[in-house]
Amino acid sequence: MPNNTVKHTEAPTYRVVTYGCQMNVHDSERIAGLLEEAGYVPDPRTDTLAPADVVVFNTCAVRENADNRLYGTLGHMASVKSANPGMQLAVGGCMAQKDKDTVVSRAPWVDVVFGTHNVGSLPALLKRARHNATAQVEIEESLVTFPSNLPAKRESAYSAWVSISVGCNNTCTFCIVPQLRGKETDRRPGEILSEIRALVDEGVQEITLLGQNVNSYGVQFGDRGAFAKLLRACGDIDGLERVRFTSPHPAAFTDDVIEAMAETPNVMPSLHMPLQSGSDDVLRRMRRSYRSTKFLGILERVREAIPEAAITTDIIVGFPGETDEDFAETMRVVEESRFSAAYTFQYSIRPNTPAGVMANQVPKSVVQERYERLVGLVDDIAWQENKAQVGRTVEVMFAEGEGRKDDATHRVTGRARDNRLVHVSLQADDDVPRPGDIGEVVITSGHPHHLVADGGLVHLRRTRGGEAWQDRHMSCTTMLGVPVVPRR
């Protein structure tokens, strides 16, 4: 049962453990912001099982293995909590929204369970659980406060997520997300752009627009062209170097968005376009309102307008009733699509979804064999596409951390404009880039999941994002009593 013994009088520590998608990552930044506003400080340890005063698990419910992983971790946490009086455990996110009271019945040592719609309640629920010495379960069925109105502690000083909508109006038969995140709610464009400008003023130079279906943005307030207009408006923000978005839906992806991507210089030439299946019969049973010909047509138009675009996707293997012929169609579409990467998943039954009760569930052994073949094809195509980058000069925004170092090389890592991962081996006379700085490099080799530039930097541009990262890094490490000596 929850323990209300206070462990010490120093500032309490917290840790947030995140499962799932970018929406959850952004929600975890808000959870961290709320806890710090309430007086908590981050626990410096990275071990999930280390005994911080509060450990929050922000969960995913899209696939069954996420449930199993969470309950397994909670089982381990029982002994950790027992050995640390006053420690509190909280479970939030999609699985909490789905399972409600089940979390506490399976793990009675959990103190707080909160859902996707009431993240802002967490500090009060923790306080109430400590005072009452009993678990607090609060699951709202609709949005209480739009998440972007909550405080957030961003993971990066130079890159940020910006939610443009929450929820989803689609009815895919395999997906539980609309039940957990609710119907789509759109923010007004002015509010979004004000948030982006404020982030840029803080040193952010890359933003990713987030929504369950970004290209349906604006339908709620009667403007079907709102997403393309939003992309163009981002192009007018001084200091905003890069704009990305995820995820669109093929059924509603229109040419005005392609034109906005092509004509707005800071909108990056990268696109994540979920396929799910290449079989029209499977797409029909999934209730995906497009077919393979339309999907391939979108990719063709994107590449015609943006020749350097890198396109990634999601694919589900083993959907109920998937035949050998259906799977062969998926392999055909993947071959034609030339994805730079694909997130491939084995179908997982989700409760209360139409697909979960469909006949002809595919045997696990068949799903596994098809999955391995698909991954092999995806990796082979990605490798071919990455090898085709050799000799190109690309612009890289460098990421957190310095990457791998050994006696011969000092390697730093970043993302190209098309979102490919690039490892750069610095030369002796190269300045060391800070996270957020932007450099030009020549690609010397391509691999299935990354590119390599062994010749060092052609050019390095110091940025405000790099300055913001350095200032924040020095401030944080000074608070911990660790001096920082910037490398040059």
C-alpha positions in Angstrom: 0.0 0.0 0.0 1.1 3.6 -0.4 3.5 4.8 2.3 3.2 8.3 3.7 6.4 8.3 5.7 8.6 11.2 4.8 12.1 10.1 4.0 14.0 13.4 4.5 13.6 17.1 4.6 15.8 18.0 1.6 14.2 18.9 -1.8 12.5 15.7 -3.0 13.8 14.1 -6.2 11.9 12.7 -9.2 12.4 10.6 -12.3 10.1 10.2 -15.3 10.3 7.0 -17.3 8.7 7.3 -20.7 7.3 4.6 -23.0 5.9 5.1 -26.5 5.6 7.9 -29.0 6.7 11.6 -29.4 3.4 12.7 -27.8 4.4 10.8 -24.7 7.9 12.3 -24.7 6.4 15.8 -24.9 3.9 14.9 -22.1 6.9 13.7 -20.0 8.5 17.1 -20.4 5.3 18.6 -19.0 5.3 16.1 -16.1 8.9 17.2 -15.3 7.9 20.8 -15.5 5.0 20.3 -13.1 7.1 18.5 -10.6 9.8 21.1 -10.6 7.2 23.8 -10.2 6.0 21.9 -7.1 9.5 21.8 -5.6 11.0 18.5 -6.9 14.4 18.3 -8.4 15.6 15.7 -11.0 17.3 12.6 -9.7 20.7 12.5 -11.4 20.7 8.7 -11.7 19.6 7.1 -15.0 18.8 3.7 -13.6 15.0 3.2 -13.8 15.0 1.2 -10.6 17.0 3.7 -8.6 14.9 5.0 -5.6 14.0 8.6 -6.3 11.3 10.1 -4.1 8.9 10.1 -6.9 9.1 7.8 -10.0 6.5 8.5 -12.7 5.9 5.9 -15.5 4.4 7.6 -18.6 2.9 4.7 -20.4 2.0 3.5 -23.9 -0.9 1.2 -24.8 -0.5 0.8 -28.5 0.9 -2.7 -28.3 0.6 -5.5 -25.8 4.4 -5.7 -25.1 4.2 -2.2 -23.7 1.7 -3.4 -21.1 3.8 -6.4 -20.2 7.0 -4.3 -19.9 5.3 -1.8 -17.6 3.8 -4.4 -15.2 7.2 -6.2 -15.1 8.9 -3.0 -14.1 6.3 -2.3 -11.5 6.9 -5.7 -10.0 10.6 -4.9 -9.6 9.7 -1.5 -8.1 7.8 -3.2 -5.2 11.0 -4.2 -3.4 12.7 -0.9 -4.2 9.8 1.0 -2.7 9.6 -1.3 0.3 13.3 -0.5 1.0 12.8 3.2 0.7 10.0 4.6 3.0 8.3 7.6 1.6 9.0 6.8 -2.0 6.0 7.3 -4.3 5.2 5.6 -7.6 2.9 7.2 -10.2 1.5 5.7 -13.5 0.2 7.9 -16.2 -0.4 8.0 -19.9 -2.3 5.8 -22.3 -2.1 2.5 -20.4 -3.3 4.2 -17.2 -6.2 5.7 -19.2 -7.0 2.2 -20.6 -6.6 0.2 -17.4 -7.9 2.6 -14.8 -8.3 0.7 -11.5 -6.5 -2.4 -12.9 -3.1 -0.8 -12.3 -3.7 -0.6 -8.6 -5.2 -4.1 -8.4 -2.2 -5.6 -10.1 0.3 -3.3 -8.4 -1.2 -2.1 -5.1 2.1 -0.4 -4.1 1.4 2.3 -6.8 0.4 5.6 -5.2 -1.1 7.6 -8.1 -2.8 6.7 -11.4 -3.6 9.5 -13.8 -4.8 9.6 -17.4 -3.9 11.4 -20.6 -6.4 14.2 -20.0 -5.3 15.3 -16.5 -1.5 15.4 -16.5 -1.8 18.7 -14.6 -3.3 17.0 -11.6 -0.2 14.9 -10.8 1.4 17.1 -8.0 -1.9 17.4 -6.2 -2.6 13.7 -6.5 0.9 12.9 -5.1 0.2 15.2 -2.1 -3.2 13.7 -1.5 -1.8 10.1 -1.7 0.9 11.0 0.9 -1.6 12.7 3.2 -4.3 9.9 2.9 -1.9 7.0 2.8 -4.0 5.5 0.0 -3.8 5.2 -3.8 -5.3 8.1 -5.8 -6.8 7.2 -9.1 -8.0 10.0 -11.3 -9.0 9.4 -14.9 -10.8 12.2 -16.8 -12.7 11.2 -19.9 -12.1 14.4 -21.7 -9.4 17.0 -21.9 -9.1 19.2 -18.8 -6.4 21.7 -19.9 -4.7 21.8 -23.3 -1.3 20.3 -22.5 0.7 23.2 -24.0 -0.7 25.5 -21.2 1.2 23.4 -18.6 4.8 24.1 -17.6 7.4 22.0 -19.3 11.1 21.1 -18.8 12.4 20.4 -22.3 15.0 17.7 -22.8 16.9 19.9 -25.3 17.8 23.6 -25.2 17.8 23.9 -29.0 15.0 21.6 -30.1 11.4 21.5 -29.0 8.0 19.7 -29.5 5.0 21.9 -30.2 1.5 20.3 -30.0 -0.9 21.6 -32.6 -3.7 19.2 -31.7 -4.5 16.3 -29.4 -6.8 13.3 -30.1 -7.9 11.6 -33.3 -11.1 11.4 -35.3 -10.1 8.3 -37.3 -11.5 4.9 -36.6 -8.7 2.4 -37.6 -9.8 -1.0 -36.4 -6.4 -1.9 -34.8 -5.9 1.4 -32.9 -6.9 2.2 -29.3 -5.5 5.8 -29.4 -8.8 7.6 -30.1 -10.4 5.9 -27.0 -7.5 7.1 -24.9 -6.7 10.5 -26.3 -10.2 11.5 -27.3 -11.6 13.3 -30.3 -9.3 15.8 -32.1 -8.9 19.2 -30.4 -7.1 21.8 -32.4 -5.2 24.8 -31.1 -5.6 28.2 -32.8 -2.8 29.1 -35.2 -2.0 32.3 -33.3 -1.5 30.4 -30.1 0.8 27.9 -31.8 2.9 30.6 -33.5 3.2 32.6 -30.2 4.6 29.5 -28.5 7.1 28.9 -31.3 8.3 32.5 -31.2 8.7 32.3 -27.4 10.7 29.1 -27.9 12.9 30.7 -30.5 13.5 33.7 -28.2 14.9 31.1 -25.6 17.3 29.7 -28.2 15.3 26.9 -29.7 16.0 26.6 -33.5 14.2 23.3 -34.4 10.6 22.5 -33.7 8.5 19.5 -34.4 4.8 20.0 -34.8 2.9 17.2 -33.1 -0.5 15.7 -33.6 -2.1 12.3 -34.0 -3.0 13.4 -37.6 -1.4 16.8 -38.3 -2.8 17.2 -41.8 -6.4 17.2 -40.5 -5.5 20.2 -38.3 -8.0 23.1 -38.8 -11.1 21.0 -39.5 -12.4 21.8 -36.0 -12.4 25.5 -36.8 -13.4 25.2 -40.4 -10.2 25.6 -42.3 -9.1 22.6 -44.2 -6.0 24.4 -45.5 -4.8 25.4 -42.0 -1.9 23.0 -41.8 -0.3 24.2 -45.0 -0.8 27.8 -43.8 0.8 27.0 -40.5 3.9 25.5 -42.2 4.2 28.7 -44.3 3.8 30.9 -41.2 6.7 29.0 -39.6 8.8 30.1 -42.5 8.4 33.8 -41.4 9.8 33.3 -37.9 13.3 34.7 -37.7 15.8 32.3 -36.1 13.8 29.2 -36.6 16.2 27.0 -38.5 14.2 23.7 -38.9 10.6 22.7 -38.9 9.4 19.1 -38.8 6.0 17.4 -38.2 4.5 14.1 -37.3 2.4 12.3 -38.2 0.2 12.9 -41.2 -2.4 10.4 -42.5 -2.3 9.5 -46.2 -6.1 9.8 -46.6 -6.0 13.6 -45.9 -2.5 14.5 -47.2 -3.1 17.2 -49.8 -1.0 18.9 -52.4 -1.1 22.2 -50.6 1.0 20.7 -47.8 3.5 19.3 -50.4 3.7 22.8 -51.9 4.2 24.4 -48.5 7.0 22.0 -47.7 8.7 22.6 -51.0 8.4 26.4 -50.9 9.2 27.0 -47.2 13.0 26.8 -46.7 13.0 26.0 -43.0 10.5 23.1 -43.4 12.7 20.1 -43.7 12.7 17.6 -46.6 11.7 14.7 -44.4 8.3 13.0 -44.2 6.9 10.3 -42.0 4.0 8.7 -43.9 2.4 5.6 -42.3 1.6 2.9 -44.8 0.5 0.1 -42.3 -0.1 -2.4 -45.2 0.5 -2.5 -48.9 -2.6 -4.8 -49.4 -5.8 -3.0 -50.3 -7.8 -5.8 -48.7 -6.0 -5.4 -45.4 -6.2 -1.6 -45.6 -10.0 -2.0 -46.1 -10.2 -4.2 -43.0 -8.0 -1.8 -41.1 -10.5 1.0 -42.0 -7.6 3.0 -43.5 -9.4 5.3 -46.1 -6.8 5.1 -48.8 -5.3 2.3 -51.0 -1.8 1.5 -52.1 -2.1 3.4 -55.4 -3.0 6.6 -53.6 -0.2 6.1 -51.1 2.4 5.6 -53.9 1.0 8.6 -55.7 1.6 10.8 -52.7 5.2 9.7 -52.5 5.7 10.4 -56.2 4.3 13.9 -55.9 6.5 14.6 -52.8 9.6 13.5 -54.6 8.7 15.4 -57.7 8.4 18.6 -55.6 11.2 17.8 -53.1 13.7 15.5 -54.8 16.0 15.3 -51.8 13.1 14.2 -49.4 13.7 11.2 -47.2 10.5 9.3 -46.4 9.9 7.0 -43.5 6.8 4.9 -42.5 5.0 2.6 -40.1 4.1 -1.0 -41.2 2.1 -3.6 -39.3 2.7 -7.3 -40.1 0.2 -10.0 -39.4 -3.1 -8.1 -39.3 -6.0 -10.5 -38.9 -6.7 -12.3 -42.1 -3.4 -11.2 -43.8 -2.6 -13.8 -46.5 0.6 -14.6 -48.2 -0.7 -12.6 -51.2 -1.5 -9.6 -48.9 2.0 -9.7 -47.4 3.5 -9.9 -50.9 1.6 -6.7 -51.7 3.2 -5.0 -48.7 6.7 -6.1 -49.8 5.9 -4.8 -53.3 4.8 -1.4 -52.0 7.9 -1.2 -49.8 10.1 -2.0 -52.7 8.5 0.8 -54.8 8.4 3.3 -52.0 12.2 3.3 -51.2 11.8 4.3 -47.6 14.9 5.7 -45.8 13.6 3.9 -42.7 10.6 2.0 -41.5 9.1 1.3 -38.1 7.9 -2.3 -38.4 5.6 -3.9 -35.9 4.0 -7.3 -35.3 0.2 -7.0 -35.0 -0.9 -6.9 -31.3 -4.5 -7.4 -30.2 -5.7 -4.3 -28.3 -8.8 -4.6 -26.1 -12.1 -3.0 -27.3 -10.9 -2.7 -30.9 -12.7 -4.2 -33.9 -9.6 -6.0 -35.1 -9.2 -7.7 -31.7 -12.2 -9.9 -32.3 -11.7 -10.5 -36.0 -11.5 -14.0 -37.3 -8.4 -15.5 -38.8 -5.8 -14.2 -36.4 -2.4 -15.0 -38.0 -0.3 -17.6 -36.2 2.7 -16.1 -34.3 5.2 -18.2 -36.2 3.9 -16.9 -39.5 3.9 -13.3 -38.3 7.5 -13.7 -37.1 8.7 -15.1 -40.4 7.0 -12.3 -42.4 8.3 -9.7 -40.0 11.9 -10.9 -40.4 11.6 -10.8 -44.2 10.1 -7.3 -44.1 12.9 -6.0 -41.8 15.5 -7.5 -44.1 14.0 -5.7 -47.1 13.6 -2.4 -45.3 17.2 -2.5 -44.1 18.5 -3.4 -47.6 16.6 -0.5 -49.2 17.7 1.9 -46.5 21.3 0.8 -47.0 21.1 1.3 -50.8 19.5 4.7 -50.3 22.1 5.7 -47.7 25.0 4.6 -50.0 23.6 6.9 -52.6 24.3 9.8 -50.3 28.1 9.2 -50.5 29.8 12.3 -51.9 27.0 14.7 -51.1 27.6 17.7 -48.9 24.9 17.8 -46.2 24.0 20.2 -43.5 24.0 18.6 -40.0 22.6 20.0 -36.8 24.6 18.5 -34.0 22.9 16.7 -31.1 23.3 16.3 -27.4 26.6 14.6 -26.3 29.9 14.3 -28.1 29.4 10.8 -29.6 32.1 8.1 -29.6 35.7 8.9 -28.9 38.7 6.7 -29.2 42.5 7.1 -29.8 42.1 7.8 -33.5 38.9 9.7 -33.8 36.6 12.2 -32.1 33.2 11.5 -33.4 30.1 13.8 -33.1 26.6 13.0 -34.2 23.7 15.0 -35.6 20.8 15.0 -38.1 20.9 16.0 -41.7 18.1 18.2 -43.0 16.3 15.0 -44.3 16.6 13.6 -40.7 19.2 11.0 -41.5 21.6 10.3 -38.6 25.1 11.4 -39.4 28.3 10.5 -37.5 31.1 13.0 -38.1 34.8 12.2 -37.4 36.4 15.5 -36.5 39.8 16.4 -37.8 42.6 17.9 -35.6 41.9 21.5 -36.7 38.1 21.2 -36.5 36.3 23.3 -33.8 34.2 21.0 -31.6 30.5 21.8 -32.4 28.1 22.3 -29.5 24.7 20.7 -29.6 22.6 22.9 -31.8 25.4 24.2 -33.9 25.1 23.6 -37.7 27.9 22.2 -39.9 28.5 21.1 -43.4 30.1 17.7 -44.0 30.8 15.4 -47.0 29.3 11.9 -46.7 32.0 9.2 -47.0 30.0 6.1 -46.4 26.4 4.9 -45.9 25.1 2.2 -43.6 21.6 0.8 -43.0 20.8 3.2 -40.2 23.2 6.1 -40.4 25.7 8.0 -42.6 29.4 8.7 -41.9 31.5 11.7 -42.7 35.1 10.8 -42.0 36.6 14.0 -43.5 35.5 16.3 -40.7 33.8 19.6 -41.0 33.7 21.6 -44.2 32.1 24.5 -42.4 30.7 25.1 -38.9 28.2 27.8 -37.9 27.8 28.6 -34.3 24.2 29.2 -33.4 22.0 30.6 -30.7 20.8 27.1 -30.1 24.3 26.0 -29.3 24.8 29.0 -27.0 21.5 28.1 -25.2 22.6 24.5 -24.7 26.0 25.6 -23.3 24.4 28.2 -21.0 21.9 25.6 -19.7 24.5 22.9 -19.4 26.9 25.1 -17.4 24.0 26.2 -15.1 22.9 22.7 -14.4 26.4 21.3 -13.8 27.3 24.2 -11.6 24.3 23.4 -9.4 25.5 19.9 -9.0 29.0 21.2 -8.0 30.7 20.0 -11.2 32.7 22.7 -13.1 32.4 22.8 -16.8 35.3 23.5 -19.1 34.0 24.2 -22.7 36.0 22.4 -25.4 37.4 24.3 -28.3 
